[in-house]
Amino acid sequence: MRHRVKSKRLNRNEAQLDSLMRNLATSVILYERVKTTQAKAKMVKPIVEKLISAAKKSSSMNAYRRLNAYFPDKNASKKLIGELLERYKDRQSGFVRLTNLGFRSGDSAPVVLIELV
């Protein structure tokens, strides 16, 4: 039974899922657009939104430390604080867009493009 289970697991254990989400969020910040499956994109979208919002709210040093604790690559936090905060200073939310691309040929999984607006 799935009673009171709030999130999907994507057939991974807790550590694998955490690592997947951290790496995917890092890729979205660094490359600004990533092609992935719809299920993964729907799971990582609120994470990226919260990271950008947290970086906007905190003082620069505190935000930098919090982002470094989350991202496995330190260049992601540098890019987020250096470049992306200027772009989103007037925007309150809606930093990430999902665009459907169709289905993958191998297993017919729905593929989407997740990109920063």
N, C-alpha and C positions, 0 to 999 in steps of 0.2 A: 504494500500500500504506500501511496505517496502523500499521505495526510501531513499537512503543515511543512512540506518541503518547499522552500522558496526559490531555489535556483537550480539551474541545470548543471550537470556534471560533465557532459560531453564524453562520457565513457573514460574518465580519468580519475585518479585519486586526488586528494586535496593538494598535495605538493605539485603534482604535474599540472593541475588546473591553475594554481597560483603562478607557476612559472610561465605557463602559456599566456595568461592575461598580462603579466608584466612585460614579457617580450613583445607581445602584439601592441600593447599601449606604447612601448618605446618606439616600435617601428612606425606607428601612426604619427608620433611627434617628430621623429627624425625625417621621414620621407614624405610626410603630409598626405600621402595616399597609398593605400595598401589594398590589394585584391585578396579576399579571403571568403570563407563560407559565410552564409547568412547567420547561422547560429553563433559562430564566434564573434562576428561583427556586432550582433545584438547584445552580446555579453560585455564586450569591451567598450562600447559607446558610452555608457554611464560612467565608467572608470575614467576615461579620457576627459569627459566633461567635468567631473569632480576635481581632477588634477589641475585643469586650467583654472577653474574657479578658486581652488585653494591657493594657487600661485598668485592670483589677482588680489586676494584678500589679505594675505600675510605680508609682513615686511620682507624685504628682499633676502636678508640672510636667513631668516626663519623658513621662508618658502624654499630657498635653495637647499637647506638641510633636509626638509621634508621630502622634496622631490628626489634628492640623492638617495634617501633611504628606500624609495620605491623603485626607481629605475635601475636596471643593471648596467646601463651605459650612461656615464656622467655627461656625455655630450647632449643627451636629451634634455636634461635640466637646464643646461646652458642655453640651448636653443629656445626652450620654452620661456625662460625669463628674459633672454636677450631680444629675440625677434618676435615671438608670438604674442607677448603681452602688449606690445605696441599695436599690433593688429586688432586685438580684442579689447582695447581699453574702453570703448563705448558700447560694447556688446555685453548683454547680461547673461545670455545662455544661447544654446543652439550653435555650438562650436563645431559639431561633427555632422556630416551628411552621409547617408547610405544611399547608394545608387545600384539598382538591380542590373546585373550584367547577363543573366540567363542561367544556364545550367552547365556544369562541368561535364566534359565528354566521357570521362572514365567511369564515374559513379552517379552521374546525374544529380549531383548536389547543387543546390542553388548558390550561385556565386554573386557577391556584391563588392562594390568599391566603397571603402570607407575612407573619407577624406576630410580634411579640415576646411572649413568654409573660409 
